[in-house]
Amino acid sequence: MSKPKPAPLPAGTVVGGYQIIKRLAAGGFGVVYLAEDPDRHMVAIKEYLPSSLAERAPGELTPRIKPDKLPLYRLGLKSFFEEGRSLAQISHPSVVSVLNFLRENETVYMVMNYLQGDTLQDFIVTARDLKRDKVFRESTIRSLFDEILRGLRIVHQHKMLHLDIKPANIFISNDNKAVLLDFGAAREVLSKEGNFIRPMYTPGFAAPEMYRRDGTLGPWTDIYAIGACIYACMQGYPPNDAPQRIEKDRLGLSLSRLRNVYSDNLIEVTEWCMSLDPLSRPQSVFALQKELGRETERQYTKLSFSERLKLQLENLTSGAKA
């Protein structure tokens, strides 16, 4: 029987002058609430509450931490607090705005702009359900990721990494702004100190180095995830996760099926971002922006006869196995 998740704060609870209205979302590392500030403006509040370390019964405010888990809990809490402080210094339309961060109830709360709209994941699922041949037009993909990369470049300039870029963490607001949500500093600190790396990353979007305790993380790690998001926008579903790809890499084959739908340049950029070797990827957001902005490279190559034959054989083989 799985351990119950810690209960969210009850509606009506006041934290640092902000009144909780309802829970919006919950993950392994925290809970996000809709709340009201003293001037009755809506805000989103993220509470540090790692479900693997903390317990809380309904109606309680303060998490209960077992003594043996307290050092790890405090380590994550410190990282979460520092992340909030760093994000508060960044003012960019493509990065979630941190308005305030506070300590109360023996945990930390990050107060952010409340955005209305949908995640990129919601859009991908809707397009997939409509069974479109093309999930997104190429011009849409390029303009969307141009926006996201502008924000990510500022984040990297502040010596921060996101570490959990995926369509569910890219928000498209009702006024058509693309915004990066849910940074993963606390997640990363806990994964390196605790012994539970695998469940902490989203399969398909996490770079190979994130699965290794000695993996060197850098801008190239976020760039892998950007490539995986572009792939999801083209295919309608995530790529195989990194451990599967290391065993047998089908990325090139999957992308070759899109050659007569998307330009060679966009397909090549996606493959470049998703190189299994970190040194073979773009080493900076700027390098990726430069390549993604090459409008003149939009040639579309249809599959050659041999490639089509290879695909047919692949399908027959996979069908026989099924």
N, C-alpha and C positions, 0 to 999 in steps of 0.2 A: 504494500500500500504506500503510495507516494505521500511525502510530507506535505501538509497543507500550507499554502502560501500565506505570508503575513497579511492580516486584514488591512484594507485601506482606511484612511482617516474618515470618521463619520462626517456627513454633510453638516454644515453649520460650524465646524471646528474653525477657530481663528488661529492662524500662525503668522506671527510678526505683523499683525494688522490686516492680513489678507484672509477673507472668509472662504472656506472650501464650499463649493457648490455640488460638485460630483466628481467621481473618478472618470478620467477619459481613457486611460490605457495603463497597462501594467506589464512589466517585463521581468527578467531575472535580476535586474539591478535597481529597479526603482518603480515608483508609481507616478503617473502624471495626472494632475487634477485641473479642472476648470475652477477658477476662483475669482473673487471680486476684490479690487484694491479699495482703500479707504474712500476714493472718489467714485466708486461704483463702476470702474472700468474693468472689463474682463481681462484676465491674465491666465497663463498656464503655469502651474507650479510642479516642478519635478522633485520628488522626495527620494533621497538616497535610502534604499531599503532592499539590500541584496537578499533574495529569498533563500539562498543556500546558507546564509549566516544568521539571519534575524528571524525572530518570531514575534507575532503581535496578535492578540485576541481582538475580536470585534469590540469596538467602543474604547479601546486603549489608544493612547497617544504615543507612548514611548516604546520603542522596540526592545525586546528582551534578547540579549546575546549571551550564549554560554561562555563561561570564562576562557575555555581553550580556543574559542573563535574570536575573542575580543581583539587580539593584535591585528589579525587580518581585516576585521571589520573597520578598525581605526585607520589602517593603511589605505583602504578603499575610500573611506570618508575624507581623508586628507587629500587624496587625488581628485575626488569629486569636487571638493571645495576649491582646489587650485584651478580645476578646469572651468568652474563657474567664474572665477576671478579673471582668468585669461579671456574667456568668451565675452565678458563684460567690456573688455577693451577693444573688441572688434565691432566696427560699425559697417556692415555691408548688407545690401538687400538680399543676398543669397546665403547669408549665415544667420541662423536663428538669433534673435536679439535677447541677451540676458539683461534684464532690468535691475535685478537685485539678487543677492544670495544671502541666506541667513542661517544661523545655527539655533536650533530649538529642539526640545524633546529628545536630546542626545543624538540628533542626526542633523543633516544639512538639507536645505531647500533651495532650489534654483528657480527664480521667478523670471518667466519669459513672456514675450509677446504671444498673445493668443491668435493663432492663424485659423482662418476658415477656408476650406477647400478640400482637396483629396490628395492622397499620396500618389506617386508615380506608379506604385504597385496596383492601386485601385484602377488606374487608367489602363495598365497592361492587361489586367484580368478582364476588364470590360471589353477591350478590343479583341482579346482572345475568344471571349464568349460569343462575340458577334461573327467569329470565324472570318475575319478579314485576311486577305492574302498578305497584306502588309500591315503589321501592327501599328507602326508610325511611319509617316513620310520621312524621307531623309532630311529635308529642310527642317522639320520639327526636331529631329534628333540633334542635328547640329546646333540649332539655336538654343535648345534646352541645355545641352552640355556646355555650350559656350558660357551661359549664365552660371551654371554650377561651378565650372572651372575658375571663373573670376573670383567667386567666393572662396573656393578651396585654396587658391593661390595666396590669398590674404591669410588664411588659417596657417598655412605652411610658413609664411613669412613671420608669423608670431611663434614659431618653433613648436607648433602643435600638429598632431596628426588626428584624423577623424577616427579611423580604425573600424568603422562599421557602416561604410557607405553601401547602400542597397536601395532598391526602389521604394521600400517601405520607409526609408529615412530621407527621401527626397519629396518635399511637399510642394504641390502646385496650388498656390492660393487662388481665391476667387478673382483676384485682380491680375492673374496670370504671371505671378512671380514664382520662380523656382527657388526653394529654400532648403538648405542642408539642416537636418535635425539630428538629435540624439548622438552626441559625441561619445567616444568610448574609452576615455582615459582610465576611469575607475575599473572598468571591465578588464582592461589590459593589465593594470597593476595586480588585480586579484588573480588573473589567470597565470601570471608568472610566479606569484607567491604561493597560491593554492595549487591544487593538483587536479584541476578540472578544466583544462583548456578546451577540449573538443566542443562541449555544449555551448561555448560562449560566442562562437562565430557562426555566421549564416552560411551554410553550404552553398557553394557556387560563387560567392562574392568575396570570400576570404582568401587572401594570397597564400601560397604554400608556406612562406616563412612564418605565418601566424600559427601554424600547427607545430612549429618546433620551438622548444624552450630556448634554444640558442639562436633563433632566427633574428637577423638584424632588420629592424623595421625602419622605414623612412618614407619620404614622399612616394616612392615607387610602390609601396604597399597600398596606399590609397588609390594610386593610378591603376593598379590591377582591378580594384573594385569598380572604378569608373568604366573600365573596359567591359567588365561583366555586366554592368548596368546597360551599356550600349547594346551588348549582345541580347539582353532580355528585351530591350525595346524593339529589336529586329526580329527575334525569334518568338517572343511571347512567353518564354519560360527561361529559367536560369541555366547557365552552363553547368556541366559536371563539376563537382567540387574538386579541389586541388589534389587530394590523395588519389582520387579516381584517375585524374588526368596524368599523374605521375606514373601510374600503373599502365594505363593505355590512353593516349591522348587523341581524342576524336574532334578537337576544336576546329582544326583546319578543314576537316570533312564537313562538319556542320555549317561552317561559314561559306564553304564553296557552293552550298545549295542556294545561297542568297545572291550569287554573282549577277544574276540578271534582274535582281530586284533593287539592290543597293550598289553604289559605286565601288569600284576596286579600292579606291582610297579609304573609304569608310571601313570596309572589311579589313584592309591591311592595318589600319590604325587600331582596330579592335584587337586583332591578333597580336600586334606589337605591345599593347597595354597588358595583355594577358600572358605574356611570356612567362614560363615557369621559372626561368632564371631571372632574379630581380635586376641583375646588371644589364639584361637584354631589353628591359622596358625603358620608356622615357624616364629620365632621372629627375625631371622637374615638371611641374604643371605647365610652365612656360613652353617647354619643348613640345608638350602635347597640344597646347593651344595653337601653336604655330602650325602644326601638321593638320589639325582639325579645321583650321581656317583656310586651307588651300582649296578654294572653290573651283579652281581650274582643273583639279584632278578628278572631277566627277565623270569618269568613264565607266561604262557598264559592260562587263564581259559576260557573254553567255557561256554556259558550261560546254566544254569540248565533248566530243563523242566518248572519248576514253573516260572522262570524268563521270559522265552520265552512266556509263556501263559499270563503273566502279560503285556508284551509288546504288544501282539496281542490285548488284551482287551483295552489297552490304545489307540492303533491305531484305533480300531473300535469306541471307544467313541469319540475321537477327529474328526474322519471322520463324525460321525453322527452330531456333533455340527456344522461342516463346512457346 
